[in-house]
Amino acid sequence: MAPGTEPPQKTLVFLVTEDWFFASHFLARALAAQAAGWRVTLLAHESTATPNIREHGIEVIPVDFVRRRLNPFAEFLFVLKLARLYRRVRPDVAHHIALKPIVLGGLAARLAGVRHIVNAPTGLGFVFSSDKFLARALKPFVTLALRLTLSPPGARVIFENPDDLVALRDAGMVRANSAYLIRGAGVDMAEFHPAPEPPGPVRVILVARMIREKGIADFVAAARILHGQAQFVLVGAPDHGNPNSIPEAELHAWTVQGLVRWLGPRRDIAALLRSAHIACQPSSYREGLPKSALEAMAAGKPLVATDIPGCREAVVDGESGFLVPPRDPMALAEALAQLIHDPALRARFGAAARRRAEENFSDTTICAQTLLVYEALTSNRSPT
């Protein structure tokens, strides 16, 4: 390179099903890449989050991802379309987020000759967790597809929790030297900060998509068991692209019965956490590392979560919160009751949760670790 000339700008492409998920979980990493000199492009289904993403100087190319689509011919055509986009954008690194983008994006990248791929399975989700017929029917096909696309030469795989890393490594789906553990999406520690407990009744909060697998019904059942001992608050929207989305009528009915207050989707999550005393994450399927749990920890809230991959990575049982069996409303209620009636325990667990978040889950740490993977991949080095 001649003296005084700048190296060519590298291009980073994110492929994800929904723009809102990118905005909530990966925007900080995209902005960190921009600050490091990368050109960033997002391929995702376009909705209300896209204008805000574009305001940050990120190119958004809408693609017709349909999460529930199972038509092989339609998916084949989609792969061809992605391959054409990859040839046009010419990414130095393609970052595929979640299982379907990993599979379809991996095939498209191979057709387009994309050399460097980062795959990020953000939890193993419905197919690997559910006992339903559809999940059992899909699992062999998804397993085969992941064997072909998850860890080819020139790819790196970022896991959010060690359970998923070990499971897929031991199943032969990922090469050991291509797997990295980067814990979750990262949290803005300044925005999510501890505050004194608010006065009034103890408030238990669950922030999540309103889908069955998030343990919403178990939360409501625990609220029924503990009726009159605390207030129970649900925050989040139904996910109409998910077959297990909870209808709004059901959410409203629980509110009318006085079991919970459903606030719907909200942007002021940090303020809502400051207005609560206890956070809850009763998921029943394999999470990556739920961001709402990490935000609650950063806000200094004790957390009651289920003992499943992802959630157990967040909570240290008996130190920063409690872990309970999934799909067990009574165990959930008993753990919540301990915190509802013991302010000193809440304070101790909350302080420990904040320390754990600062040490492991800050967005500055997560962004730096991810950038190391990008740079190492394009320079054929190993991240340190």
N, C-alpha and C positions, 0 to 999 in steps of 0.2 A: 504494500500500500504506500502510495506516495506521501511524503511528509505533508502534514496539514490537512489531509483528506479525512473525512469521517467514515467509519465503517458503515456498511449498508444496514438500514434499520431492519431488525428481525420482526417477523409477523407471528403473532400468537392467536390462534383461533380456539374459542370455546364452543363446544357443541353440547347443548342441554335441551331437554324437552320444553321447558317453560321459562319465559323471560323473568317471571317473578321469583323463581327459585334462584336463578343466577343473581338477581339483584340482592336477595337476602343473604345468600351464602358465598358468592364468589366475586362480587363487585370489588371488595377491598383488595383481593388478589389481582384483579384486572388493573386496578388503579396503581397498585404497586409495580406491576409490570410496565405500565405506561411510564411511570416515574423513572424506571430503570432503562427506558429507551425503546421499549417494544411498541409496535403497532398492534392494537387489539381489535379483533372482530368477534362478534357473537352470532352464532347460528342457533335460533330458537323459535318456538312458537311465539308470535307477537301478541301482547295484550297491553294492559294499562301500564306495565312497568317499562315498556320500551322507550317512551319519551325521556324519562329520567336517565336511563342508561345512555342514550344518545347525547344528552346534555354534558356528559362526562367525556365526550370525544370518542366514544366507542362506536364503531360501525356495527349496526345491527342488520343482519340479513334474515328476513322471516323465512322459516321453513315449516312445512305442514306436518310437524310431528303430531301423531295421534297415539297417546299412550296405550289406549285400549285396543288399538288395531292389531289384529292377528292374521290378516290376509297376506299370505306369503308373496303373491304377485304384486300387491300394492307396496309391500316392504322392499321388494326387489327394485321396483321403479324408484322408490325413495332413495335407495342406495345409489342408483345411477345418477339421480339428481344431486346428491351430496358429492359424488365423485366429480361431477362437472363444476360444482362450486369450489371444491378443493383445488382443482386445476386452475380456476380463475384467481382465487385468493393466494394460492401458493404459500401455505403456512410453513414456517420453520418448525413450529410445534403445534400440534393439534391436541387440545385437552378435552377429553370426552368424559362427561359427568353422568353417572348412574348407568344401570345395566343396559338399557335399550340403546342409548347413544354409544356405549362402548362397543356393542355388537355391530350395529348398523354403521357407525362411524369408522370402526375398524375395517370393515369390508370396503367402505368407500375410500378410506385412506390408502388401502392396498391397491385399489384400482387406479388411484390418482398418483401413486408414487410418493406419498407423503412419508418421509423417512423417520421423523421423530414424533412419537405419540406419548401422551400422558393419559392414562386411564384412571378414573377415580370412582370406584364403586362406593357410593355413599350409603352403605348398608346393603344387606342382601335381601331385605324386603319380603314381599308377598310370596314369591316363588319358592324361596328357601325357608320360609317360616310357617306358611299356612298348611293345614291339613285338608283344605278344600280340594275337590276333584280337579278344578282347573289348575291349581298350583301343582298338584301331583302330576297332571298330564303334561304341563309345560316344562317341568324341571329337567327331564332328560334332554330336551331340545335346547334349553337355555344353557345347560352344562356343556353340551357339545359346542354351542356357539361361543361360549366363553373360552373354551380350550383353544379355539381357532383365533380369537381376536384379543384376548385380554393381555397376553404377554409375548407378542412376537419379537423378533430381534429389532432393536431400535425403539422399544417401548419401555416405559416405566409405569409402575402401578402404585398409586398413593392410596393407602388404607387409612380410615379414620379411627379404627380400633384394632387391637391386636387379635381379637377373636376371629375377625374376618380374614385378616392376613394369614393366620395359622390355618384356618379352615381351607382357604383356596390354595395355599401353598401345599398343604398335605394332600389335597385332592389332585395335585398335578396341574392346576390351572394357571399357576404363575411361577415363574422362575425366581428362586430365592434372591438372586443378585439383582433383580429388577424391582423388588418390592420395598416400599418405604412407608413408615408410619408417621403421618402428620395429623395431629389430633383435632379434627373438626374444622369448622369454618372460621374460628377466631372471633373474639368479642372485643369491641371498643371499650377498654377499661375506664375511660373517662366518662363515656355516656352512661354505662352501666356501673354504678357505684353504690356502696352501702349508704344507708340513711337510717336515722332513728325509726323504730317501729311506730306506725301511726296509732293514734288512740282509737278506742272503740272495739267492736268485736273482732276476733281473730279471723283473718281472711286467707283462704287457701286458693291459689290460682293455678290454672292449667292453661298454658299457651301452646296451641297446636293446630294443625289442620283438623277439621272436624270429620275424621274418618274412623271407622271401627278399630283399626289396628293401633290407634293412638291411646286406646284404653278409655275412651270417653264414657262408655257405658259403665265401666268399673268405677270411674270417678263419681258418676252420678249415684251408683249403688252405695259407695262409701259415704257420700253426702246424705243419703237416706238413713244409713245406720247412725250417723253422727248428727242427725237433724237437731237443730237448736244449740249445738255446741260451737259452731263456727259458720261463717259464710263461705260459700263455694262459688268460684267465678271461672267461667269458660271464656277464653279469648281465641278467636280464629274463625275462619270461614270454611264452609263445606268445600270439598274439592270435587267439582262436578266431573272432572276427568278420571276420577277414581271410582271403580265399581262399588267400593265400600264406603262411599261418602254418606254422611248422616243427613237426612232431609231436614230442611229448616223447620218444618212443622214439628218434628220430633224435638228439636232443640228448644223451640218456643214452648212446647208442652211441658218440658222439664222446668222451664222458667215459671210458667203459670202454676205448676204444682208447688212452687217454693223450694225446690230442691237445689237449684243452681241459678245463677244469673249468667245468661249467655250474652256477651257484649258484641259478638260478631268480629269481623276483621278490624284491627286497630293498628295505627302507626306509632302510638305513644307507649310502646311496650316498657321502656325504661321507667316511665312515670307510673304505669300500672303495677310494676314490680315493687316500686317504692311504697305503693299503697297497700301492699299485701304483707303477710307475715310468714307464709309457708308456700313453697312451690311444689308442684307435683308433676311427674312424668310417668304415667302408668302404662307405657306402650306394651303391646303384646307381640310385636314382630321385631326382627333384627334391625335396629337402628344403625346408622353410621356413627354419629355422635351428635345427638339432637341439640341444635343451636339454642333452642329455648331453655334447655337445661343449663347450658353454659352461661347464658345471659342471667339466669336466676342466681347462679353461683357468684358471678361477678357482682351482682347487686347485693350480695351478702345474705341470701335467703337459704335457710335449710331446705334440702330437697329430698322428697320421698319419690323413689323411682323403682322400676321393676328390675329384677336381677336377670337381665338379658344383655347380649352383646350391644355395645354402644352406651346404654344407660349405666352399666356397671363400670365403664371406663370413667364416667363423670363422677360418680358418688363413691366416697370411701365410707362403707357401711359402719355406722356407729361413731363416725368422726365428723363428717360434713353432712350427713343425712342418713336415711335408712333405705336399704334395698329390700323389696318384698317380692314374692313369687308373682309372675304375671297371671292375669285372669283370676285374681283372688281378692274380691272386694273386702272381705272381712280382715285379711292381713293388711290391706291398704288402710282401712279404717283404724285398725289398732295402732299402726305406725303414726298416722296423722294425729290420733288422739294424744299420743305421748307428747308431741310437739305443741298441740293446741293448749294443753294444760300446764306446760312447763316453759315459761319465758326464758329462764336461765339456759335451758337446753337449746332453745332456738338461737339465743345469742351466741352460744359456744359453737354450735354447728354452722351458723351463718358466717362467723369469722373464719372458721376453717375452710368453708366453701370459697370465700373470697381469696384466701391465700392460695388455694389450689388453682383457682382460675388465673390468678396473676402468674403463677409459676409455669402453667402448662397451656393455657388457652387464649392468650392475648392475640389480637389480630396482627400486631407487629411481629410476633414470633411466628405465627402461621404463614404470613406473607413472605417473610424472609426464608423460611424453610422451603416454600414452594418455588420461589425464584431460584434457589440453589439447584433444584431439580431441573428447571428449564435450562439454566446455564450449563449445568453439567452434561445434560443430554445433547445440547448442540455443540459442545466442545469435547465430547467423548470422555468426560471425566466422571468421577463418582462424587456425589455431594458429601461434604464433610459434616 
